[in-house]
Amino acid sequence: MKIGFVGLGIMGRPMALNLKNGGHDLLVPERASLTAEIRAAATVLADATAVAAGSDVVILMVPDTGDVERALFGAGGVAAGLKNGSLVIDMSSISPVATKEFAKKINALGCDYVDAPVSGGEVGAKAASLTIMVGGPDAAFARAKPLFDLMGKNITHIGAENGTGQTCKVANQIIVALNIQAAAEALVFAARAGADPAKVREALMGGFASSRVLEVHAERMIKGTFNPGFRIRLHQKDLNLALTAARELGLSLPNTAIAQQMFTSVAAHGGADLDHSALVKAIEILGDFSLQDKT
Amino acid sequence: MKIGFVGLGIMGRPMALNLKNGGHDLLVPERASLTAEIRAAATVLADATAVAAGSDVVILMVPDTGDVERALFGAGGVAAGLKNGSLVIDMSSISPVATKEFAKKINALGCDYVDAPVSGGEVGAKAASLTIMVGGPDAAFARAKPLFDLMGKNITHIGAENGTGQTCKVANQIIVALNIQAAAEALVFAARAGADPAKVREALMGGFASSRVLEVHAERMIKGTFNPGFRIRLHQKDLNLALTAARELGLSLPNTAIAQQMFTSVAAHGGADLDHSALVKAIEILGDFSLQDKT
Protein backbone atom coordinates (compact mmCIF):
# COMPACT_ATOMS: atom_id res chain seq x y z
CA MET A 1 0.00 0.00 0.00
CA LYS A 2 1.20 3.56 -0.66
CA ILE A 3 1.38 5.40 2.66
CA GLY A 4 1.98 9.12 2.97
CA PHE A 5 3.60 10.06 6.30
CA VAL A 6 3.64 13.66 7.55
CA GLY A 7 5.63 14.39 10.73
CA LEU A 8 8.89 12.45 10.91
CA GLY A 9 10.08 13.47 14.36
CA ILE A 10 11.22 11.29 17.28
CA MET A 11 7.94 9.34 17.21
CA GLY A 12 7.09 9.49 13.51
CA ARG A 13 10.44 8.17 12.22
CA PRO A 14 10.34 4.72 13.86
CA MET A 15 6.59 4.41 13.20
CA ALA A 16 7.12 5.10 9.48
CA LEU A 17 10.06 2.69 9.30
CA ASN A 18 7.94 -0.06 10.90
CA LEU A 19 5.38 0.45 8.11
CA LYS A 20 8.14 0.30 5.48
CA ASN A 21 9.49 -2.91 7.07
CA GLY A 22 5.94 -4.27 6.92
CA GLY A 23 6.10 -4.10 3.12
CA HIS A 24 4.50 -0.73 2.39
CA ASP A 25 5.73 2.16 0.22
CA LEU A 26 6.46 5.38 2.08
CA LEU A 27 5.90 8.87 0.63
CA VAL A 28 7.04 11.89 2.65
CA PRO A 29 7.12 15.66 2.06
CA GLU A 30 10.53 17.38 1.70
CA ARG A 31 11.89 18.87 4.93
CA ALA A 32 15.46 19.92 5.74
CA SER A 33 15.17 17.82 8.90
CA LEU A 34 14.57 14.47 7.13
CA THR A 35 17.18 11.92 8.25
CA ALA A 36 19.30 9.91 5.83
CA GLU A 37 17.51 6.75 6.98
CA ILE A 38 14.12 8.21 6.03
CA ARG A 39 15.43 9.57 2.70
CA ALA A 40 16.68 6.06 1.92
CA ALA A 41 13.40 4.38 2.94
CA ALA A 42 10.89 6.80 1.38
CA THR A 43 10.01 8.64 -1.81
CA VAL A 44 10.48 12.33 -0.99
CA LEU A 45 7.98 14.66 -2.70
CA ALA A 46 7.74 18.46 -2.81
CA ASP A 47 4.95 18.88 -0.27
CA ALA A 48 2.07 17.16 1.58
CA THR A 49 -0.28 17.86 -1.35
CA ALA A 50 1.90 15.76 -3.65
CA VAL A 51 2.25 13.10 -0.94
CA ALA A 52 -1.55 12.86 -0.56
CA ALA A 53 -2.05 12.71 -4.34
CA GLY A 54 0.22 9.66 -4.57
CA SER A 55 -1.03 7.78 -1.47
CA ASP A 56 -3.92 5.51 -0.46
CA VAL A 57 -3.48 6.37 3.22
CA VAL A 58 -2.03 9.52 4.80
CA ILE A 59 -0.76 9.37 8.39
CA LEU A 60 -0.09 12.49 10.49
CA MET A 61 2.21 12.54 13.54
CA VAL A 62 2.79 16.17 14.50
CA PRO A 63 2.99 18.01 17.85
CA ASP A 64 -0.27 19.92 18.35
CA THR A 65 -3.76 20.84 17.12
CA GLY A 66 -2.51 23.79 15.06
CA ASP A 67 0.13 21.61 13.38
CA VAL A 68 -2.54 19.10 12.29
CA GLU A 69 -4.70 21.93 10.95
CA ARG A 70 -1.80 23.38 8.93
CA ALA A 71 -0.70 19.95 7.67
CA LEU A 72 -4.23 19.17 6.48
CA PHE A 73 -5.61 22.49 5.29
CA GLY A 74 -2.66 24.90 5.01
CA ALA A 75 -0.81 25.81 1.77
CA GLY A 76 0.69 22.66 0.23
CA GLY A 77 -1.39 20.61 2.69
CA VAL A 78 -2.88 17.13 2.56
CA ALA A 79 -6.48 18.10 1.78
CA ALA A 80 -5.57 19.73 -1.55
CA GLY A 81 -4.07 16.46 -2.84
CA LEU A 82 -6.37 13.76 -1.39
CA LYS A 83 -7.83 11.27 -3.87
CA ASN A 84 -11.47 10.35 -3.42
CA GLY A 85 -11.70 7.29 -1.13
CA SER A 86 -8.37 7.86 0.66
CA LEU A 87 -7.96 7.34 4.40
CA VAL A 88 -6.48 9.97 6.75
CA ILE A 89 -5.12 8.72 10.09
CA ASP A 90 -4.16 11.36 12.65
CA MET A 91 -1.90 9.77 15.25
CA SER A 92 -0.96 13.10 16.88
CA SER A 93 -2.32 13.94 20.36
CA ILE A 94 -4.64 16.90 19.82
CA SER A 95 -8.00 18.44 20.75
CA PRO A 96 -10.98 16.01 20.60
CA VAL A 97 -13.23 18.95 19.69
CA ALA A 98 -11.07 20.16 16.77
CA THR A 99 -10.73 16.53 15.64
CA LYS A 100 -14.48 16.33 14.97
CA GLU A 101 -14.24 19.39 12.69
CA PHE A 102 -11.20 18.10 10.83
CA ALA A 103 -12.94 14.75 10.28
CA LYS A 104 -16.05 16.45 8.86
CA LYS A 105 -13.99 18.45 6.38
CA ILE A 106 -12.05 15.37 5.26
CA ASN A 107 -15.27 13.31 4.98
CA ALA A 108 -16.69 16.10 2.75
CA LEU A 109 -13.82 15.33 0.31
CA GLY A 110 -15.05 11.72 0.06
CA CYS A 111 -12.36 10.37 2.40
CA ASP A 112 -12.34 8.45 5.68
CA TYR A 113 -10.80 9.84 8.87
CA VAL A 114 -9.69 8.13 12.06
CA ASP A 115 -8.08 9.73 15.11
CA ALA A 116 -5.56 7.34 16.62
CA PRO A 117 -3.30 8.91 19.25
CA VAL A 118 -0.71 6.71 20.91
CA SER A 119 1.06 6.23 24.20
CA GLY A 120 4.28 4.38 24.88
CA GLY A 121 6.80 6.99 23.80
CA GLU A 122 9.90 6.58 21.65
CA VAL A 123 10.59 3.15 23.15
CA GLY A 124 7.14 1.89 22.18
CA ALA A 125 7.39 3.48 18.73
CA LYS A 126 10.69 1.69 18.01
CA ALA A 127 9.50 -1.66 19.42
CA ALA A 128 6.15 -1.43 17.57
CA SER A 129 4.48 -1.82 20.97
CA LEU A 130 2.51 1.45 21.12
CA THR A 131 -0.89 1.63 22.78
CA ILE A 132 -3.24 3.04 20.10
CA MET A 133 -6.65 4.57 20.97
CA VAL A 134 -8.86 4.85 17.94
CA GLY A 135 -11.95 6.92 17.14
CA GLY A 136 -13.83 6.62 13.83
CA PRO A 137 -16.38 4.57 11.87
CA ASP A 138 -16.05 0.76 11.93
CA ALA A 139 -15.15 0.49 8.25
CA ALA A 140 -12.42 3.14 8.53
CA PHE A 141 -11.02 1.41 11.63
CA ALA A 142 -10.98 -1.91 9.75
CA ARG A 143 -8.97 -0.29 6.93
CA ALA A 144 -6.45 1.17 9.36
CA LYS A 145 -6.14 -1.87 11.65
CA PRO A 146 -3.45 -3.77 9.64
CA LEU A 147 -1.28 -0.64 9.72
CA PHE A 148 -1.80 -0.21 13.48
CA ASP A 149 -0.70 -3.82 13.93
CA LEU A 150 2.67 -2.88 12.41
CA MET A 151 3.12 0.01 14.89
CA GLY A 152 1.47 -1.07 18.14
CA LYS A 153 0.21 -3.84 20.37
CA ASN A 154 -2.66 -2.70 22.58
CA ILE A 155 -5.07 -1.34 19.93
CA THR A 156 -8.56 -0.34 21.10
CA HIS A 157 -11.41 0.96 18.96
CA ILE A 158 -12.93 3.36 21.49
CA GLY A 159 -15.93 4.47 19.45
CA ALA A 160 -17.40 5.05 16.01
CA GLU A 161 -17.43 8.81 16.54
CA ASN A 162 -14.35 10.78 15.57
CA GLY A 163 -12.69 12.37 18.58
CA THR A 164 -13.23 9.41 20.92
CA GLY A 165 -9.62 8.26 20.36
CA GLN A 166 -8.35 11.73 21.30
CA THR A 167 -10.73 11.80 24.29
CA CYS A 168 -9.24 8.52 25.51
CA LYS A 169 -5.72 9.90 25.16
CA VAL A 170 -6.69 12.98 27.19
CA ALA A 171 -8.14 10.66 29.87
CA ASN A 172 -4.81 8.81 29.86
CA GLN A 173 -2.87 12.04 30.39
CA ILE A 174 -5.22 13.09 33.24
CA ILE A 175 -4.63 9.80 35.06
CA VAL A 176 -0.87 9.80 34.54
CA ALA A 177 -0.53 13.40 35.81
CA LEU A 178 -2.73 12.77 38.86
CA ASN A 179 -1.00 9.48 39.69
CA ILE A 180 2.31 11.35 39.52
CA GLN A 181 0.98 13.98 41.91
CA ALA A 182 -0.36 11.20 44.19
CA ALA A 183 3.11 9.65 44.42
CA ALA A 184 4.71 13.08 44.88
CA GLU A 185 2.44 14.13 47.77
CA ALA A 186 2.75 10.74 49.47
CA LEU A 187 6.55 10.48 49.21
CA VAL A 188 7.24 14.06 50.27
CA PHE A 189 4.88 13.56 53.22
CA ALA A 190 6.57 10.31 54.22
CA ALA A 191 10.10 11.71 53.94
CA ARG A 192 9.22 14.89 55.83
CA ALA A 193 7.63 12.76 58.59
CA GLY A 194 10.90 10.84 58.94
CA ALA A 195 10.36 7.70 56.86
CA ASP A 196 12.66 6.54 54.06
CA PRO A 197 10.67 7.16 50.85
CA ALA A 198 12.39 4.24 49.10
CA LYS A 199 11.16 1.88 51.83
CA VAL A 200 7.68 3.39 51.63
CA ARG A 201 7.54 2.91 47.85
CA GLU A 202 8.70 -0.68 48.27
CA ALA A 203 6.04 -1.41 50.92
CA LEU A 204 3.25 0.09 48.79
CA MET A 205 4.12 -1.67 45.53
CA GLY A 206 2.10 -4.81 46.27
CA GLY A 207 -1.12 -3.21 47.49
CA PHE A 208 -3.96 -0.94 46.38
CA ALA A 209 -1.56 1.99 45.93
CA SER A 210 0.38 0.16 43.24
CA SER A 211 0.60 1.65 39.76
CA ARG A 212 2.97 1.95 36.82
CA VAL A 213 3.63 5.52 38.02
CA LEU A 214 4.64 4.29 41.50
CA GLU A 215 6.91 1.80 39.76
CA VAL A 216 8.56 4.13 37.23
CA HIS A 217 8.03 7.79 38.13
CA ALA A 218 8.28 7.46 41.92
CA GLU A 219 11.66 5.82 41.49
CA ARG A 220 12.82 8.85 39.47
CA MET A 221 11.57 11.15 42.27
CA ILE A 222 13.51 9.20 44.89
CA LYS A 223 16.69 9.17 42.79
CA GLY A 224 16.17 12.80 41.75
CA THR A 225 16.91 11.99 38.08
CA PHE A 226 14.57 13.85 35.78
CA ASN A 227 16.02 13.45 32.28
CA PRO A 228 13.05 12.86 29.95
CA GLY A 229 11.11 10.56 29.34
CA PHE A 230 8.09 12.72 28.72
CA ARG A 231 8.63 16.43 29.12
CA ILE A 232 6.57 18.66 31.45
CA ARG A 233 6.10 21.04 28.51
CA LEU A 234 4.18 18.32 26.62
CA HIS A 235 2.14 17.20 29.59
CA GLN A 236 1.15 20.86 30.11
CA LYS A 237 -0.13 20.87 26.53
CA ASP A 238 -2.19 17.72 27.19
CA LEU A 239 -3.69 19.01 30.45
CA ASN A 240 -4.54 22.21 28.62
CA LEU A 241 -6.51 20.08 26.13
CA ALA A 242 -8.25 18.42 29.10
CA LEU A 243 -9.13 21.64 30.90
CA THR A 244 -10.19 23.52 27.76
CA ALA A 245 -12.47 20.66 26.67
CA ALA A 246 -13.78 20.24 30.23
CA ARG A 247 -14.75 23.90 30.35
CA GLU A 248 -16.58 23.59 27.04
CA LEU A 249 -18.35 20.48 28.36
CA GLY A 250 -19.31 22.13 31.66
CA LEU A 251 -17.14 19.81 33.74
CA SER A 252 -15.07 20.67 36.80
CA LEU A 253 -11.81 18.70 37.17
CA PRO A 254 -10.29 20.08 40.38
CA ASN A 255 -7.24 17.82 40.72
CA THR A 256 -6.38 18.08 37.03
CA ALA A 257 -6.43 21.86 37.40
CA ILE A 258 -4.12 21.71 40.42
CA ALA A 259 -1.71 19.33 38.66
CA GLN A 260 -1.51 21.78 35.75
CA GLN A 261 -0.62 24.54 38.24
CA MET A 262 2.09 22.31 39.76
CA PHE A 263 3.59 21.78 36.28
CA THR A 264 3.49 25.55 35.78
CA SER A 265 5.40 26.04 39.02
CA VAL A 266 8.10 23.57 38.01
CA ALA A 267 8.34 25.28 34.61
CA ALA A 268 8.64 28.66 36.37
CA HIS A 269 11.67 27.24 38.20
CA GLY A 270 13.25 26.26 34.86
CA GLY A 271 11.97 22.69 34.66
CA ALA A 272 9.73 22.72 31.54
CA ASP A 273 12.01 20.26 29.76
CA LEU A 274 12.41 17.87 32.68
CA ASP A 275 10.57 14.56 32.83
CA HIS A 276 6.99 14.94 34.13
CA SER A 277 7.91 13.07 37.32
CA ALA A 278 9.64 16.34 38.29
CA LEU A 279 6.15 17.55 39.29
CA VAL A 280 7.39 16.46 42.73
CA LYS A 281 9.56 19.60 42.76
CA ALA A 282 6.42 21.76 43.06
CA ILE A 283 5.36 19.86 46.18
CA GLU A 284 8.90 20.19 47.53
CA ILE A 285 8.92 23.93 46.79
CA LEU A 286 5.56 24.43 48.56
CA GLY A 287 6.88 22.68 51.67
CA ASP A 288 10.46 24.04 51.48
CA PHE A 289 11.69 20.44 51.80
CA SER A 290 13.52 18.17 49.37
CA LEU A 291 13.06 14.43 49.03
CA GLN A 292 16.82 14.25 48.48
CA ASP A 293 17.41 15.59 52.02
CA LYS A 294 16.07 12.32 53.32
CA THR A 295 17.29 9.63 50.95
CA MET B 1 3.42 -17.54 73.21
CA LYS B 2 0.71 -15.78 75.23
CA ILE B 3 -0.79 -13.03 73.08
CA GLY B 4 -3.21 -10.42 74.37
CA PHE B 5 -5.49 -9.07 71.62
CA VAL B 6 -7.49 -5.87 72.10
CA GLY B 7 -9.98 -4.91 69.35
CA LEU B 8 -11.81 -7.91 67.93
CA GLY B 9 -13.80 -6.25 65.16
CA ILE B 10 -14.08 -7.15 61.47
CA MET B 11 -10.29 -7.00 61.06
CA GLY B 12 -9.15 -8.08 64.52
CA ARG B 13 -11.18 -11.31 64.67
CA PRO B 14 -9.57 -13.11 61.70
CA MET B 15 -6.12 -11.75 62.63
CA ALA B 16 -6.44 -13.14 66.17
CA LEU B 17 -7.73 -16.48 64.90
CA ASN B 18 -4.74 -16.77 62.53
CA LEU B 19 -2.43 -16.33 65.56
CA LYS B 20 -4.39 -18.98 67.48
CA ASN B 21 -4.15 -21.35 64.49
CA GLY B 22 -0.41 -20.66 64.46
CA GLY B 23 -0.15 -22.28 67.89
CA HIS B 24 -0.36 -19.27 70.23
CA ASP B 25 -2.58 -18.70 73.29
CA LEU B 26 -5.06 -15.84 72.95
CA LEU B 27 -6.13 -13.58 75.84
CA VAL B 28 -8.89 -11.04 75.24
CA PRO B 29 -10.76 -8.53 77.42
CA GLU B 30 -14.49 -9.12 78.09
CA ARG B 31 -16.83 -7.28 75.70
CA ALA B 32 -20.52 -7.92 75.03
CA SER B 33 -19.63 -7.96 71.32
CA LEU B 34 -17.21 -10.93 71.49
CA THR B 35 -18.30 -13.64 69.04
CA ALA B 36 -18.83 -17.28 70.05
CA GLU B 37 -15.85 -18.23 67.85
CA ILE B 38 -13.54 -15.85 69.74
CA ARG B 39 -14.90 -16.96 73.15
CA ALA B 40 -14.13 -20.55 72.15
CA ALA B 41 -10.61 -19.71 70.89
CA ALA B 42 -9.48 -17.34 73.67
CA THR B 43 -9.23 -16.91 77.41
CA VAL B 44 -11.59 -14.05 78.25
CA LEU B 45 -10.39 -11.80 81.11
CA ALA B 46 -12.06 -8.90 82.93
CA ASP B 47 -10.21 -6.06 81.19
CA ALA B 48 -7.13 -5.10 79.16
CA THR B 49 -5.08 -4.67 82.35
CA ALA B 50 -5.62 -8.34 83.19
CA VAL B 51 -4.92 -9.31 79.57
CA ALA B 52 -1.60 -7.41 79.59
CA ALA B 53 -0.61 -8.92 82.93
CA GLY B 54 -1.00 -12.44 81.51
CA SER B 55 0.61 -11.84 78.09
CA ASP B 56 4.08 -11.66 76.54
CA VAL B 57 2.81 -9.63 73.59
CA VAL B 58 -0.22 -7.31 73.41
CA ILE B 59 -1.70 -6.48 69.99
CA LEU B 60 -4.10 -3.57 69.41
CA MET B 61 -6.49 -3.35 66.45
CA VAL B 62 -8.91 -0.51 67.13
CA PRO B 63 -10.45 2.22 64.94
CA ASP B 64 -8.71 5.50 65.74
CA THR B 65 -6.02 7.39 67.67
CA GLY B 66 -8.30 8.06 70.66
CA ASP B 67 -9.23 4.38 70.85
CA VAL B 68 -5.56 3.37 71.04
CA GLU B 69 -4.95 5.99 73.74
CA ARG B 70 -7.89 4.71 75.84
CA ALA B 71 -6.95 1.05 75.28
CA LEU B 72 -3.38 1.72 76.44
CA PHE B 73 -3.71 4.38 79.13
CA GLY B 74 -7.42 4.54 80.09
CA ALA B 75 -9.01 2.88 83.14
CA GLY B 76 -8.53 -0.89 82.94
CA GLY B 77 -6.05 -0.30 80.10
CA VAL B 78 -3.00 -2.20 78.85
CA ALA B 79 -0.30 0.00 80.43
CA ALA B 80 -1.47 -0.71 84.00
CA GLY B 81 -0.96 -4.47 83.49
CA LEU B 82 2.16 -4.68 81.30
CA LYS B 83 4.99 -6.89 82.59
CA ASN B 84 8.52 -5.54 82.24
CA GLY B 85 9.93 -6.71 78.88
CA SER B 86 6.59 -7.18 77.14
CA LEU B 87 6.01 -6.14 73.55
CA VAL B 88 3.12 -3.89 72.45
CA ILE B 89 2.16 -4.03 68.74
CA ASP B 90 -0.32 -1.42 67.52
CA MET B 91 -1.82 -2.59 64.21
CA SER B 92 -4.50 0.13 64.12
CA SER B 93 -4.19 2.96 61.57
CA ILE B 94 -3.64 6.09 63.63
CA SER B 95 -1.65 9.33 63.91
CA PRO B 96 2.12 8.96 63.33
CA VAL B 97 2.70 11.88 65.72
CA ALA B 98 0.62 10.41 68.59
CA THR B 99 2.30 7.05 67.95
CA LYS B 100 5.69 8.49 68.90
CA GLU B 101 4.26 9.66 72.26
CA PHE B 102 2.54 6.33 72.96
CA ALA B 103 5.78 4.46 72.20
CA LYS B 104 7.79 6.68 74.58
CA LYS B 105 5.35 6.05 77.43
CA ILE B 106 5.36 2.29 76.80
CA ASN B 107 9.19 2.25 76.56
CA ALA B 108 9.30 4.04 79.94
CA LEU B 109 7.56 0.97 81.43
CA GLY B 110 10.44 -1.22 80.20
CA CYS B 111 8.51 -2.54 77.20
CA ASP B 112 9.03 -2.55 73.42
CA TYR B 113 6.59 -0.88 71.02
CA VAL B 114 6.08 -1.31 67.29
CA ASP B 115 3.52 0.41 65.10
CA ALA B 116 2.37 -1.96 62.38
CA PRO B 117 -0.70 -0.77 60.47
CA VAL B 118 -2.02 -2.98 57.69
CA SER B 119 -3.72 -2.79 54.34
CA GLY B 120 -5.63 -5.49 52.50
CA GLY B 121 -8.97 -5.29 54.31
CA GLU B 122 -11.14 -8.09 55.66
CA VAL B 123 -10.21 -10.34 52.73
CA GLY B 124 -6.49 -9.95 53.46
CA ALA B 125 -7.05 -10.43 57.21
CA LYS B 126 -8.88 -13.72 56.63
CA ALA B 127 -6.37 -14.99 54.06
CA ALA B 128 -3.39 -13.95 56.23
CA SER B 129 -2.19 -11.92 53.25
CA LEU B 130 -2.16 -8.42 54.79
CA THR B 131 0.42 -5.84 53.82
CA ILE B 132 2.08 -4.80 57.11
CA MET B 133 4.12 -1.58 57.42
CA VAL B 134 6.27 -1.57 60.52
CA GLY B 135 7.99 1.17 62.53
CA GLY B 136 10.15 0.41 65.56
CA PRO B 137 13.61 -0.68 66.74
CA ASP B 138 15.24 -3.65 64.96
CA ALA B 139 15.07 -5.92 68.01
CA ALA B 140 11.37 -5.19 68.56
CA PHE B 141 10.65 -5.82 64.87
CA ALA B 142 12.54 -9.14 65.07
CA ARG B 143 10.37 -10.19 68.05
CA ALA B 144 7.16 -9.30 66.22
CA LYS B 145 8.11 -10.72 62.80
CA PRO B 146 7.02 -14.37 63.42
CA LEU B 147 3.59 -13.08 64.46
CA PHE B 148 3.33 -10.84 61.37
CA ASP B 149 4.15 -13.89 59.24
CA LEU B 150 0.98 -15.55 60.59
CA MET B 151 -1.17 -12.55 59.60
CA GLY B 152 0.36 -11.10 56.46
CA LYS B 153 2.55 -11.55 53.41
CA ASN B 154 4.14 -8.28 52.31
CA ILE B 155 5.87 -7.22 55.56
CA THR B 156 8.19 -4.20 55.39
CA HIS B 157 10.26 -2.74 58.22
CA ILE B 158 10.02 0.93 57.22
CA GLY B 159 12.29 2.35 59.90
CA ALA B 160 13.73 2.00 63.40
CA GLU B 161 11.79 5.06 64.60
CA ASN B 162 8.29 4.55 65.93
CA GLY B 163 5.68 6.22 63.75
CA THR B 164 7.33 5.31 60.44
CA GLY B 165 4.89 2.41 59.97
CA GLN B 166 1.93 4.76 60.51
CA THR B 167 3.55 7.32 58.18
CA CYS B 168 3.77 4.67 55.45
CA LYS B 169 0.09 3.78 55.94
CA VAL B 170 -0.87 7.45 55.61
CA ALA B 171 1.18 7.64 52.40
CA ASN B 172 -0.71 4.58 51.15
CA GLN B 173 -4.06 6.25 51.86
CA ILE B 174 -2.97 9.45 50.11
CA ILE B 175 -2.03 7.53 46.96
CA VAL B 176 -5.19 5.40 46.93
CA ALA B 177 -7.45 8.46 47.36
CA LEU B 178 -5.65 10.45 44.65
CA ASN B 179 -5.56 7.50 42.23
CA ILE B 180 -9.32 7.14 42.79
CA GLN B 181 -9.81 10.81 42.00
CA ALA B 182 -7.58 10.45 38.92
CA ALA B 183 -9.77 7.65 37.58
CA ALA B 184 -12.93 9.59 38.49
CA GLU B 185 -11.90 12.79 36.68
CA ALA B 186 -10.67 10.87 33.63
CA LEU B 187 -13.74 8.64 33.27
CA VAL B 188 -16.28 11.43 33.82
CA PHE B 189 -14.39 13.54 31.28
CA ALA B 190 -14.33 10.72 28.74
CA ALA B 191 -18.00 9.86 29.15
CA ARG B 192 -19.11 13.50 29.00
CA ALA B 193 -17.04 13.94 25.81
CA GLY B 194 -18.90 11.03 24.23
CA ALA B 195 -16.57 8.05 24.74
CA ASP B 196 -17.59 4.79 26.42
CA PRO B 197 -15.81 4.84 29.82
CA ALA B 198 -15.57 1.03 29.86
CA LYS B 199 -13.67 1.10 26.54
CA VAL B 200 -11.44 3.89 27.84
CA ARG B 201 -10.60 1.94 31.00
CA GLU B 202 -9.83 -1.12 28.88
CA ALA B 203 -7.53 0.84 26.56
CA LEU B 204 -5.62 2.42 29.47
CA MET B 205 -5.07 -0.76 31.48
CA GLY B 206 -1.86 -1.75 29.69
CA GLY B 207 -0.06 1.59 29.73
CA PHE B 208 1.36 4.23 32.07
CA ALA B 209 -2.12 5.00 33.46
CA SER B 210 -2.51 1.46 34.79
CA SER B 211 -2.98 0.92 38.52
CA ARG B 212 -4.78 -1.36 40.95
CA VAL B 213 -7.30 1.48 41.38
CA LEU B 214 -8.00 1.60 37.61
CA GLU B 215 -8.46 -2.17 37.75
CA VAL B 216 -10.71 -2.39 40.83
CA HIS B 217 -12.23 1.00 41.72
CA ALA B 218 -12.76 2.30 38.17
CA GLU B 219 -14.77 -0.82 37.39
CA ARG B 220 -17.05 -0.04 40.37
CA MET B 221 -17.48 3.53 39.07
CA ILE B 222 -18.49 2.25 35.63
CA LYS B 223 -20.92 -0.29 37.07
CA GLY B 224 -22.18 2.20 39.68
CA THR B 225 -21.92 -0.40 42.47
CA PHE B 226 -20.56 1.14 45.65
CA ASN B 227 -21.16 -1.42 48.40
CA PRO B 228 -18.01 -1.41 50.58
CA GLY B 229 -15.17 -2.38 50.34
CA PHE B 230 -13.55 0.45 52.24
CA ARG B 231 -15.94 3.12 53.47
CA ILE B 232 -15.62 6.83 52.64
CA ARG B 233 -16.04 7.54 56.38
CA LEU B 234 -12.79 5.66 57.10
CA HIS B 235 -10.86 7.19 54.22
CA GLN B 236 -11.93 10.62 55.51
CA LYS B 237 -10.38 9.69 58.85
CA ASP B 238 -7.12 8.69 57.14
CA LEU B 239 -6.89 11.83 55.00
CA ASN B 240 -7.56 13.83 58.15
CA LEU B 241 -4.48 12.16 59.67
CA ALA B 242 -2.54 13.10 56.53
CA LEU B 243 -3.65 16.74 56.46
CA THR B 244 -3.28 17.28 60.22
CA ALA B 245 0.23 15.82 60.23
CA ALA B 246 1.11 17.74 57.04
CA ARG B 247 0.07 20.99 58.67
CA GLU B 248 2.22 20.23 61.72
CA LEU B 249 5.13 19.38 59.39
CA GLY B 250 4.69 22.56 57.33
CA LEU B 251 3.74 20.67 54.16
CA SER B 252 1.15 21.63 51.56
CA LEU B 253 -0.68 18.68 49.94
CA PRO B 254 -3.09 20.35 47.51
CA ASN B 255 -4.60 17.29 45.81
CA THR B 256 -4.98 15.42 49.10
CA ALA B 257 -6.90 18.41 50.45
CA ILE B 258 -9.19 18.46 47.40
CA ALA B 259 -9.81 14.69 47.61
CA GLN B 260 -10.85 15.13 51.24
CA GLN B 261 -13.33 17.82 50.13
CA MET B 262 -14.71 15.47 47.45
CA PHE B 263 -15.27 12.77 50.11
CA THR B 264 -17.03 15.38 52.24
CA SER B 265 -19.33 16.24 49.34
CA VAL B 266 -20.25 12.58 48.80
CA ALA B 267 -20.88 12.24 52.55
CA ALA B 268 -23.08 15.36 52.44
CA HIS B 269 -25.17 13.59 49.81
CA GLY B 270 -25.61 10.60 52.13
CA GLY B 271 -22.69 8.51 50.89
CA ALA B 272 -20.39 8.28 53.95
CA ASP B 273 -20.84 4.52 54.16
CA LEU B 274 -20.36 3.84 50.45
CA ASP B 275 -17.14 2.39 49.08
CA HIS B 276 -14.44 5.04 48.56
CA SER B 277 -14.69 4.60 44.77
CA ALA B 278 -17.94 6.60 45.15
CA LEU B 279 -15.70 9.70 45.24
CA VAL B 280 -16.65 9.79 41.54
CA LYS B 281 -20.08 11.03 42.64
CA ALA B 282 -18.55 14.33 43.73
CA ILE B 283 -17.07 14.85 40.24
CA GLU B 284 -20.44 13.91 38.73
CA ILE B 285 -22.26 16.34 41.06
CA LEU B 286 -19.87 19.19 40.14
CA GLY B 287 -20.54 18.62 36.44
CA ASP B 288 -24.23 17.69 36.76
CA PHE B 289 -23.51 14.56 34.72
CA SER B 290 -23.61 10.88 35.62
CA LEU B 291 -21.27 8.19 34.33
CA GLN B 292 -24.32 5.91 34.24
CA ASP B 293 -25.97 8.16 31.63
CA LYS B 294 -23.35 7.00 29.18
CA THR B 295 -22.75 3.34 29.94
Interface residues (C-beta under 8 A of the other chain):
Chain A: P96 S119 G120 T131 M133 G135 K153 N154 T156 H157 I158 G159 E161 G163 T164 T167 C168 V170 A171 N172 I174 I175 V176 A177 L178 N179 Q181 A182 A183 E185 A186 L187 V188 F189 A190 R192 A193 G194 A195 D196 K199 V200 E202 A203 L204 G206 G207 F208 A209 S210 S211 R212 V213 L214 V216 A242 A245 A246 L249 G250 L251 S252 L253 P254 N255 T256 I258 A259 M262 I283 L286 G287 D288 F289
Chain B: P96 S119 G120 T131 M133 G135 K153 N154 T156 H157 I158 G159 E161 G163 T164 T167 C168 V170 A171 N172 I174 I175 V176 A177 L178 N179 Q181 A182 A183 E185 A186 L187 V188 F189 A190 R192 A193 G194 A195 D196 K199 V200 E202 A203 L204 G206 G207 F208 A209 S210 S211 R212 V213 L214 V216 A242 A245 A246 L249 G250 L251 S252 L253 P254 N255 T256 I258 A259 M262 I283 L286 G287 D288 F289
